[in-house]
Amino acid sequence: MSEGFVYLDTSAALAHLLAEDVAPPDGIWEEPLVSSRLLEYEVWTRLHARDLVATHAESARILLAGVSKLELVEPVVARAAEAFPAPVRTLDALHLASLLFLVEQGQPTRLATYDARMREAAVGMGLELYPL
């Protein structure tokens, strides 16, 4: 376990929940995890879309309970409306803006994501990546 937080992106959370070909290392669950409140909505939306709530709800609740959630406060939303060093989707912009907000508040935080666009934008913003 290291100092600081690991920002858990939806791609990493879903890779774990859905036992995809890639999944975060077991050690990540011992790190202090943080994410935007969006993580909760995205996880449930994906589980509903794939008709997996009956089989995955308990695992999702456990995962989400272990993640501190940052609300979409005005500085985060305002930053998400600005340009990024690489093209990103709307929710990814909100996640990156949330991560940047934490870093700017003096909270060392690394991004855990499997999303190549988010990784590229994060590196372009000078943000640290968690090794997946």
Phi and psi in radians as a Rosetta constraint file:
Dihedral C 1 N 2 CA 2 C 2 CIRCULARHARMONIC -1.986 0.35
Dihedral N 2 CA 2 C 2 N 3 CIRCULARHARMONIC 3.067 0.35
Dihedral C 2 N 3 CA 3 C 3 CIRCULARHARMONIC -1.384 0.35
Dihedral N 3 CA 3 C 3 N 4 CIRCULARHARMONIC 2.645 0.35
Dihedral C 3 N 4 CA 4 C 4 CIRCULARHARMONIC 1.617 0.35
Dihedral N 4 CA 4 C 4 N 5 CIRCULARHARMONIC -3.052 0.35
Dihedral C 4 N 5 CA 5 C 5 CIRCULARHARMONIC -1.887 0.35
Dihedral N 5 CA 5 C 5 N 6 CIRCULARHARMONIC 2.795 0.35
Dihedral C 5 N 6 CA 6 C 6 CIRCULARHARMONIC -1.974 0.35
Dihedral N 6 CA 6 C 6 N 7 CIRCULARHARMONIC 2.133 0.35
Dihedral C 6 N 7 CA 7 C 7 CIRCULARHARMONIC -1.473 0.35
Dihedral N 7 CA 7 C 7 N 8 CIRCULARHARMONIC 1.973 0.35
Dihedral C 7 N 8 CA 8 C 8 CIRCULARHARMONIC -1.532 0.35
Dihedral N 8 CA 8 C 8 N 9 CIRCULARHARMONIC 1.923 0.35
Dihedral C 8 N 9 CA 9 C 9 CIRCULARHARMONIC -1.386 0.35
Dihedral N 9 CA 9 C 9 N 10 CIRCULARHARMONIC 2.741 0.35
Dihedral C 9 N 10 CA 10 C 10 CIRCULARHARMONIC -1.025 0.35
Dihedral N 10 CA 10 C 10 N 11 CIRCULARHARMONIC -0.627 0.35
Dihedral C 10 N 11 CA 11 C 11 CIRCULARHARMONIC -1.071 0.35
Dihedral N 11 CA 11 C 11 N 12 CIRCULARHARMONIC -0.669 0.35
Dihedral C 11 N 12 CA 12 C 12 CIRCULARHARMONIC -1.280 0.35
Dihedral N 12 CA 12 C 12 N 13 CIRCULARHARMONIC -0.708 0.35
Dihedral C 12 N 13 CA 13 C 13 CIRCULARHARMONIC -1.091 0.35
Dihedral N 13 CA 13 C 13 N 14 CIRCULARHARMONIC -0.799 0.35
Dihedral C 13 N 14 CA 14 C 14 CIRCULARHARMONIC -1.213 0.35
Dihedral N 14 CA 14 C 14 N 15 CIRCULARHARMONIC -0.597 0.35
Dihedral C 14 N 15 CA 15 C 15 CIRCULARHARMONIC -1.054 0.35
Dihedral N 15 CA 15 C 15 N 16 CIRCULARHARMONIC -0.684 0.35
Dihedral C 15 N 16 CA 16 C 16 CIRCULARHARMONIC -1.217 0.35
Dihedral N 16 CA 16 C 16 N 17 CIRCULARHARMONIC -0.871 0.35
Dihedral C 16 N 17 CA 17 C 17 CIRCULARHARMONIC -1.114 0.35
Dihedral N 17 CA 17 C 17 N 18 CIRCULARHARMONIC -0.654 0.35
Dihedral C 17 N 18 CA 18 C 18 CIRCULARHARMONIC -1.713 0.35
Dihedral N 18 CA 18 C 18 N 19 CIRCULARHARMONIC 0.126 0.35
Dihedral C 18 N 19 CA 19 C 19 CIRCULARHARMONIC 0.838 0.35
Dihedral N 19 CA 19 C 19 N 20 CIRCULARHARMONIC 0.935 0.35
Dihedral C 19 N 20 CA 20 C 20 CIRCULARHARMONIC -1.318 0.35
Dihedral N 20 CA 20 C 20 N 21 CIRCULARHARMONIC 3.103 0.35
Dihedral C 20 N 21 CA 21 C 21 CIRCULARHARMONIC -1.016 0.35
Dihedral N 21 CA 21 C 21 N 22 CIRCULARHARMONIC -0.573 0.35
Dihedral C 21 N 22 CA 22 C 22 CIRCULARHARMONIC -2.011 0.35
Dihedral N 22 CA 22 C 22 N 23 CIRCULARHARMONIC 2.554 0.35
Dihedral C 22 N 23 CA 23 C 23 CIRCULARHARMONIC -2.637 0.35
Dihedral N 23 CA 23 C 23 N 24 CIRCULARHARMONIC 2.621 0.35
Dihedral C 23 N 24 CA 24 C 24 CIRCULARHARMONIC -1.042 0.35
Dihedral N 24 CA 24 C 24 N 25 CIRCULARHARMONIC 2.594 0.35
Dihedral C 24 N 25 CA 25 C 25 CIRCULARHARMONIC -1.106 0.35
Dihedral N 25 CA 25 C 25 N 26 CIRCULARHARMONIC 2.639 0.35
Dihedral C 25 N 26 CA 26 C 26 CIRCULARHARMONIC -0.966 0.35
Dihedral N 26 CA 26 C 26 N 27 CIRCULARHARMONIC -0.567 0.35
Dihedral C 26 N 27 CA 27 C 27 CIRCULARHARMONIC -1.081 0.35
Dihedral N 27 CA 27 C 27 N 28 CIRCULARHARMONIC -0.389 0.35
Dihedral C 27 N 28 CA 28 C 28 CIRCULARHARMONIC -1.086 0.35
Dihedral N 28 CA 28 C 28 N 29 CIRCULARHARMONIC -0.545 0.35
Dihedral C 28 N 29 CA 29 C 29 CIRCULARHARMONIC -1.310 0.35
Dihedral N 29 CA 29 C 29 N 30 CIRCULARHARMONIC -0.149 0.35
Dihedral C 29 N 30 CA 30 C 30 CIRCULARHARMONIC -1.671 0.35
Dihedral N 30 CA 30 C 30 N 31 CIRCULARHARMONIC -0.149 0.35
Dihedral C 30 N 31 CA 31 C 31 CIRCULARHARMONIC -1.410 0.35
Dihedral N 31 CA 31 C 31 N 32 CIRCULARHARMONIC 2.706 0.35
Dihedral C 31 N 32 CA 32 C 32 CIRCULARHARMONIC -1.264 0.35
Dihedral N 32 CA 32 C 32 N 33 CIRCULARHARMONIC 2.013 0.35
Dihedral C 32 N 33 CA 33 C 33 CIRCULARHARMONIC -1.742 0.35
Dihedral N 33 CA 33 C 33 N 34 CIRCULARHARMONIC 2.513 0.35
Dihedral C 33 N 34 CA 34 C 34 CIRCULARHARMONIC -2.493 0.35
Dihedral N 34 CA 34 C 34 N 35 CIRCULARHARMONIC 2.679 0.35
Dihedral C 34 N 35 CA 35 C 35 CIRCULARHARMONIC -2.823 0.35
Dihedral N 35 CA 35 C 35 N 36 CIRCULARHARMONIC 3.011 0.35
Dihedral C 35 N 36 CA 36 C 36 CIRCULARHARMONIC -1.276 0.35
Dihedral N 36 CA 36 C 36 N 37 CIRCULARHARMONIC 2.687 0.35
Dihedral C 36 N 37 CA 37 C 37 CIRCULARHARMONIC -0.942 0.35
Dihedral N 37 CA 37 C 37 N 38 CIRCULARHARMONIC -0.410 0.35
Dihedral C 37 N 38 CA 38 C 38 CIRCULARHARMONIC -0.976 0.35
Dihedral N 38 CA 38 C 38 N 39 CIRCULARHARMONIC -0.555 0.35
Dihedral C 38 N 39 CA 39 C 39 CIRCULARHARMONIC -0.926 0.35
Dihedral N 39 CA 39 C 39 N 40 CIRCULARHARMONIC -0.803 0.35
Dihedral C 39 N 40 CA 40 C 40 CIRCULARHARMONIC -1.028 0.35
Dihedral N 40 CA 40 C 40 N 41 CIRCULARHARMONIC -0.837 0.35
Dihedral C 40 N 41 CA 41 C 41 CIRCULARHARMONIC -1.157 0.35
Dihedral N 41 CA 41 C 41 N 42 CIRCULARHARMONIC -0.720 0.35
Dihedral C 41 N 42 CA 42 C 42 CIRCULARHARMONIC -1.155 0.35
Dihedral N 42 CA 42 C 42 N 43 CIRCULARHARMONIC -0.720 0.35
Dihedral C 42 N 43 CA 43 C 43 CIRCULARHARMONIC -1.082 0.35
Dihedral N 43 CA 43 C 43 N 44 CIRCULARHARMONIC -0.876 0.35
Dihedral C 43 N 44 CA 44 C 44 CIRCULARHARMONIC -1.134 0.35
Dihedral N 44 CA 44 C 44 N 45 CIRCULARHARMONIC -0.673 0.35
Dihedral C 44 N 45 CA 45 C 45 CIRCULARHARMONIC -1.074 0.35
Dihedral N 45 CA 45 C 45 N 46 CIRCULARHARMONIC -0.759 0.35
Dihedral C 45 N 46 CA 46 C 46 CIRCULARHARMONIC -1.154 0.35
Dihedral N 46 CA 46 C 46 N 47 CIRCULARHARMONIC -0.729 0.35
Dihedral C 46 N 47 CA 47 C 47 CIRCULARHARMONIC -1.114 0.35
Dihedral N 47 CA 47 C 47 N 48 CIRCULARHARMONIC -0.727 0.35
Dihedral C 47 N 48 CA 48 C 48 CIRCULARHARMONIC -1.116 0.35
Dihedral N 48 CA 48 C 48 N 49 CIRCULARHARMONIC -0.767 0.35
Dihedral C 48 N 49 CA 49 C 49 CIRCULARHARMONIC -1.077 0.35
Dihedral N 49 CA 49 C 49 N 50 CIRCULARHARMONIC -0.576 0.35
Dihedral C 49 N 50 CA 50 C 50 CIRCULARHARMONIC -1.681 0.35
Dihedral N 50 CA 50 C 50 N 51 CIRCULARHARMONIC 0.115 0.35
Dihedral C 50 N 51 CA 51 C 51 CIRCULARHARMONIC 0.964 0.35
Dihedral N 51 CA 51 C 51 N 52 CIRCULARHARMONIC 0.797 0.35
Dihedral C 51 N 52 CA 52 C 52 CIRCULARHARMONIC -1.987 0.35
Dihedral N 52 CA 52 C 52 N 53 CIRCULARHARMONIC 0.149 0.35
Dihedral C 52 N 53 CA 53 C 53 CIRCULARHARMONIC -1.080 0.35
Dihedral N 53 CA 53 C 53 N 54 CIRCULARHARMONIC -0.731 0.35
Dihedral C 53 N 54 CA 54 C 54 CIRCULARHARMONIC -1.045 0.35
Dihedral N 54 CA 54 C 54 N 55 CIRCULARHARMONIC -0.614 0.35
Dihedral C 54 N 55 CA 55 C 55 CIRCULARHARMONIC -1.695 0.35
Dihedral N 55 CA 55 C 55 N 56 CIRCULARHARMONIC -0.364 0.35
Dihedral C 55 N 56 CA 56 C 56 CIRCULARHARMONIC -2.076 0.35
Dihedral N 56 CA 56 C 56 N 57 CIRCULARHARMONIC -0.007 0.35
Dihedral C 56 N 57 CA 57 C 57 CIRCULARHARMONIC -1.057 0.35
Dihedral N 57 CA 57 C 57 N 58 CIRCULARHARMONIC -0.793 0.35
Dihedral C 57 N 58 CA 58 C 58 CIRCULARHARMONIC -1.119 0.35
Dihedral N 58 CA 58 C 58 N 59 CIRCULARHARMONIC -0.761 0.35
Dihedral C 58 N 59 CA 59 C 59 CIRCULARHARMONIC -1.086 0.35
Dihedral N 59 CA 59 C 59 N 60 CIRCULARHARMONIC -0.687 0.35
Dihedral C 59 N 60 CA 60 C 60 CIRCULARHARMONIC -1.136 0.35
Dihedral N 60 CA 60 C 60 N 61 CIRCULARHARMONIC -0.758 0.35
Dihedral C 60 N 61 CA 61 C 61 CIRCULARHARMONIC -1.069 0.35
Dihedral N 61 CA 61 C 61 N 62 CIRCULARHARMONIC -0.745 0.35
Dihedral C 61 N 62 CA 62 C 62 CIRCULARHARMONIC -1.117 0.35
Dihedral N 62 CA 62 C 62 N 63 CIRCULARHARMONIC -0.814 0.35
Dihedral C 62 N 63 CA 63 C 63 CIRCULARHARMONIC -1.046 0.35
Dihedral N 63 CA 63 C 63 N 64 CIRCULARHARMONIC -0.877 0.35
Dihedral C 63 N 64 CA 64 C 64 CIRCULARHARMONIC -1.141 0.35
Dihedral N 64 CA 64 C 64 N 65 CIRCULARHARMONIC -0.559 0.35
Dihedral C 64 N 65 CA 65 C 65 CIRCULARHARMONIC -1.171 0.35
Dihedral N 65 CA 65 C 65 N 66 CIRCULARHARMONIC -0.420 0.35
Dihedral C 65 N 66 CA 66 C 66 CIRCULARHARMONIC -1.559 0.35
Dihedral N 66 CA 66 C 66 N 67 CIRCULARHARMONIC 0.116 0.35
Dihedral C 66 N 67 CA 67 C 67 CIRCULARHARMONIC -2.074 0.35
Dihedral N 67 CA 67 C 67 N 68 CIRCULARHARMONIC 2.148 0.35
Dihedral C 67 N 68 CA 68 C 68 CIRCULARHARMONIC -1.230 0.35
Dihedral N 68 CA 68 C 68 N 69 CIRCULARHARMONIC 2.441 0.35
Dihedral C 68 N 69 CA 69 C 69 CIRCULARHARMONIC -2.027 0.35
Dihedral N 69 CA 69 C 69 N 70 CIRCULARHARMONIC 2.294 0.35
Dihedral C 69 N 70 CA 70 C 70 CIRCULARHARMONIC -1.662 0.35
Dihedral N 70 CA 70 C 70 N 71 CIRCULARHARMONIC 2.241 0.35
Dihedral C 70 N 71 CA 71 C 71 CIRCULARHARMONIC -1.289 0.35
Dihedral N 71 CA 71 C 71 N 72 CIRCULARHARMONIC 2.797 0.35
Dihedral C 71 N 72 CA 72 C 72 CIRCULARHARMONIC -1.443 0.35
Dihedral N 72 CA 72 C 72 N 73 CIRCULARHARMONIC 1.358 0.35
Dihedral C 72 N 73 CA 73 C 73 CIRCULARHARMONIC -1.330 0.35
Dihedral N 73 CA 73 C 73 N 74 CIRCULARHARMONIC 2.829 0.35
Dihedral C 73 N 74 CA 74 C 74 CIRCULARHARMONIC -0.939 0.35
Dihedral N 74 CA 74 C 74 N 75 CIRCULARHARMONIC -0.787 0.35
Dihedral C 74 N 75 CA 75 C 75 CIRCULARHARMONIC -1.068 0.35
Dihedral N 75 CA 75 C 75 N 76 CIRCULARHARMONIC -0.560 0.35
Dihedral C 75 N 76 CA 76 C 76 CIRCULARHARMONIC -1.202 0.35
Dihedral N 76 CA 76 C 76 N 77 CIRCULARHARMONIC -0.840 0.35
Dihedral C 76 N 77 CA 77 C 77 CIRCULARHARMONIC -1.106 0.35
Dihedral N 77 CA 77 C 77 N 78 CIRCULARHARMONIC -0.712 0.35
Dihedral C 77 N 78 CA 78 C 78 CIRCULARHARMONIC -1.104 0.35
Dihedral N 78 CA 78 C 78 N 79 CIRCULARHARMONIC -0.732 0.35
Dihedral C 78 N 79 CA 79 C 79 CIRCULARHARMONIC -1.177 0.35
Dihedral N 79 CA 79 C 79 N 80 CIRCULARHARMONIC -0.626 0.35
Dihedral C 79 N 80 CA 80 C 80 CIRCULARHARMONIC -1.112 0.35
Dihedral N 80 CA 80 C 80 N 81 CIRCULARHARMONIC -0.429 0.35
Dihedral C 80 N 81 CA 81 C 81 CIRCULARHARMONIC -1.416 0.35
Dihedral N 81 CA 81 C 81 N 82 CIRCULARHARMONIC -0.147 0.35
Dihedral C 81 N 82 CA 82 C 82 CIRCULARHARMONIC -1.552 0.35
Dihedral N 82 CA 82 C 82 N 83 CIRCULARHARMONIC 3.025 0.35
Dihedral C 82 N 83 CA 83 C 83 CIRCULARHARMONIC -1.265 0.35
Dihedral N 83 CA 83 C 83 N 84 CIRCULARHARMONIC 2.677 0.35
Dihedral C 83 N 84 CA 84 C 84 CIRCULARHARMONIC -2.083 0.35
Dihedral N 84 CA 84 C 84 N 85 CIRCULARHARMONIC 2.744 0.35
Dihedral C 84 N 85 CA 85 C 85 CIRCULARHARMONIC -1.215 0.35
Dihedral N 85 CA 85 C 85 N 86 CIRCULARHARMONIC -0.155 0.35
Dihedral C 85 N 86 CA 86 C 86 CIRCULARHARMONIC -2.544 0.35
Dihedral N 86 CA 86 C 86 N 87 CIRCULARHARMONIC 2.658 0.35
Dihedral C 86 N 87 CA 87 C 87 CIRCULARHARMONIC -1.076 0.35
Dihedral N 87 CA 87 C 87 N 88 CIRCULARHARMONIC 2.305 0.35
Dihedral C 87 N 88 CA 88 C 88 CIRCULARHARMONIC -2.326 0.35
Dihedral N 88 CA 88 C 88 N 89 CIRCULARHARMONIC 2.743 0.35
Dihedral C 88 N 89 CA 89 C 89 CIRCULARHARMONIC -1.406 0.35
Dihedral N 89 CA 89 C 89 N 90 CIRCULARHARMONIC 2.897 0.35
Dihedral C 89 N 90 CA 90 C 90 CIRCULARHARMONIC -0.978 0.35
Dihedral N 90 CA 90 C 90 N 91 CIRCULARHARMONIC -0.927 0.35
Dihedral C 90 N 91 CA 91 C 91 CIRCULARHARMONIC -1.172 0.35
Dihedral N 91 CA 91 C 91 N 92 CIRCULARHARMONIC -0.572 0.35
Dihedral C 91 N 92 CA 92 C 92 CIRCULARHARMONIC -1.133 0.35
Dihedral N 92 CA 92 C 92 N 93 CIRCULARHARMONIC -0.657 0.35
Dihedral C 92 N 93 CA 93 C 93 CIRCULARHARMONIC -1.076 0.35
Dihedral N 93 CA 93 C 93 N 94 CIRCULARHARMONIC -0.697 0.35
Dihedral C 93 N 94 CA 94 C 94 CIRCULARHARMONIC -1.186 0.35
Dihedral N 94 CA 94 C 94 N 95 CIRCULARHARMONIC -0.674 0.35
Dihedral C 94 N 95 CA 95 C 95 CIRCULARHARMONIC -1.118 0.35
Dihedral N 95 CA 95 C 95 N 96 CIRCULARHARMONIC -0.828 0.35
Dihedral C 95 N 96 CA 96 C 96 CIRCULARHARMONIC -1.103 0.35
Dihedral N 96 CA 96 C 96 N 97 CIRCULARHARMONIC -0.686 0.35
Dihedral C 96 N 97 CA 97 C 97 CIRCULARHARMONIC -1.143 0.35
Dihedral N 97 CA 97 C 97 N 98 CIRCULARHARMONIC -0.621 0.35
Dihedral C 97 N 98 CA 98 C 98 CIRCULARHARMONIC -1.143 0.35
Dihedral N 98 CA 98 C 98 N 99 CIRCULARHARMONIC -0.789 0.35
Dihedral C 98 N 99 CA 99 C 99 CIRCULARHARMONIC -1.070 0.35
Dihedral N 99 CA 99 C 99 N 100 CIRCULARHARMONIC -0.813 0.35
Dihedral C 99 N 100 CA 100 C 100 CIRCULARHARMONIC -1.064 0.35
Dihedral N 100 CA 100 C 100 N 101 CIRCULARHARMONIC -0.701 0.35
Dihedral C 100 N 101 CA 101 C 101 CIRCULARHARMONIC -1.002 0.35
Dihedral N 101 CA 101 C 101 N 102 CIRCULARHARMONIC -0.807 0.35
Dihedral C 101 N 102 CA 102 C 102 CIRCULARHARMONIC -1.072 0.35
Dihedral N 102 CA 102 C 102 N 103 CIRCULARHARMONIC -0.792 0.35
Dihedral C 102 N 103 CA 103 C 103 CIRCULARHARMONIC -1.087 0.35
Dihedral N 103 CA 103 C 103 N 104 CIRCULARHARMONIC -0.762 0.35
Dihedral C 103 N 104 CA 104 C 104 CIRCULARHARMONIC -1.164 0.35
Dihedral N 104 CA 104 C 104 N 105 CIRCULARHARMONIC -0.375 0.35
Dihedral C 104 N 105 CA 105 C 105 CIRCULARHARMONIC -1.516 0.35
Dihedral N 105 CA 105 C 105 N 106 CIRCULARHARMONIC 0.121 0.35
Dihedral C 105 N 106 CA 106 C 106 CIRCULARHARMONIC 1.518 0.35
Dihedral N 106 CA 106 C 106 N 107 CIRCULARHARMONIC 0.265 0.35
Dihedral C 106 N 107 CA 107 C 107 CIRCULARHARMONIC -1.744 0.35
Dihedral N 107 CA 107 C 107 N 108 CIRCULARHARMONIC 1.824 0.35
Dihedral C 107 N 108 CA 108 C 108 CIRCULARHARMONIC -1.061 0.35
Dihedral N 108 CA 108 C 108 N 109 CIRCULARHARMONIC 2.143 0.35
Dihedral C 108 N 109 CA 109 C 109 CIRCULARHARMONIC -2.489 0.35
Dihedral N 109 CA 109 C 109 N 110 CIRCULARHARMONIC 2.334 0.35
Dihedral C 109 N 110 CA 110 C 110 CIRCULARHARMONIC -1.964 0.35
Dihedral N 110 CA 110 C 110 N 111 CIRCULARHARMONIC 2.529 0.35
Dihedral C 110 N 111 CA 111 C 111 CIRCULARHARMONIC -1.573 0.35
Dihedral N 111 CA 111 C 111 N 112 CIRCULARHARMONIC 2.204 0.35
Dihedral C 111 N 112 CA 112 C 112 CIRCULARHARMONIC -1.856 0.35
Dihedral N 112 CA 112 C 112 N 113 CIRCULARHARMONIC 1.864 0.35
Dihedral C 112 N 113 CA 113 C 113 CIRCULARHARMONIC -2.597 0.35
Dihedral N 113 CA 113 C 113 N 114 CIRCULARHARMONIC 2.651 0.35
Dihedral C 113 N 114 CA 114 C 114 CIRCULARHARMONIC -1.816 0.35
Dihedral N 114 CA 114 C 114 N 115 CIRCULARHARMONIC -0.003 0.35
Dihedral C 114 N 115 CA 115 C 115 CIRCULARHARMONIC -1.426 0.35
Dihedral N 115 CA 115 C 115 N 116 CIRCULARHARMONIC 1.981 0.35
Dihedral C 115 N 116 CA 116 C 116 CIRCULARHARMONIC -1.073 0.35
Dihedral N 116 CA 116 C 116 N 117 CIRCULARHARMONIC -0.669 0.35
Dihedral C 116 N 117 CA 117 C 117 CIRCULARHARMONIC -1.144 0.35
Dihedral N 117 CA 117 C 117 N 118 CIRCULARHARMONIC -0.718 0.35
Dihedral C 117 N 118 CA 118 C 118 CIRCULARHARMONIC -1.151 0.35
Dihedral N 118 CA 118 C 118 N 119 CIRCULARHARMONIC -0.715 0.35
Dihedral C 118 N 119 CA 119 C 119 CIRCULARHARMONIC -1.055 0.35
Dihedral N 119 CA 119 C 119 N 120 CIRCULARHARMONIC -0.806 0.35
Dihedral C 119 N 120 CA 120 C 120 CIRCULARHARMONIC -1.075 0.35
Dihedral N 120 CA 120 C 120 N 121 CIRCULARHARMONIC -0.791 0.35
Dihedral C 120 N 121 CA 121 C 121 CIRCULARHARMONIC -1.132 0.35
Dihedral N 121 CA 121 C 121 N 122 CIRCULARHARMONIC -0.744 0.35
Dihedral C 121 N 122 CA 122 C 122 CIRCULARHARMONIC -1.072 0.35
Dihedral N 122 CA 122 C 122 N 123 CIRCULARHARMONIC -0.789 0.35
Dihedral C 122 N 123 CA 123 C 123 CIRCULARHARMONIC -1.093 0.35
Dihedral N 123 CA 123 C 123 N 124 CIRCULARHARMONIC -0.734 0.35
Dihedral C 123 N 124 CA 124 C 124 CIRCULARHARMONIC -1.101 0.35
Dihedral N 124 CA 124 C 124 N 125 CIRCULARHARMONIC -0.412 0.35
Dihedral C 124 N 125 CA 125 C 125 CIRCULARHARMONIC -1.603 0.35
Dihedral N 125 CA 125 C 125 N 126 CIRCULARHARMONIC -0.007 0.35
Dihedral C 125 N 126 CA 126 C 126 CIRCULARHARMONIC 1.391 0.35
Dihedral N 126 CA 126 C 126 N 127 CIRCULARHARMONIC 0.310 0.35
Dihedral C 126 N 127 CA 127 C 127 CIRCULARHARMONIC -1.534 0.35
Dihedral N 127 CA 127 C 127 N 128 CIRCULARHARMONIC 2.647 0.35
Dihedral C 127 N 128 CA 128 C 128 CIRCULARHARMONIC -1.508 0.35
Dihedral N 128 CA 128 C 128 N 129 CIRCULARHARMONIC 2.586 0.35
Dihedral C 128 N 129 CA 129 C 129 CIRCULARHARMONIC -1.849 0.35
Dihedral N 129 CA 129 C 129 N 130 CIRCULARHARMONIC 2.530 0.35
Dihedral C 129 N 130 CA 130 C 130 CIRCULARHARMONIC -1.546 0.35
Dihedral N 130 CA 130 C 130 N 131 CIRCULARHARMONIC 2.292 0.35
Dihedral C 130 N 131 CA 131 C 131 CIRCULARHARMONIC -1.214 0.35
Dihedral N 131 CA 131 C 131 N 132 CIRCULARHARMONIC 2.014 0.35
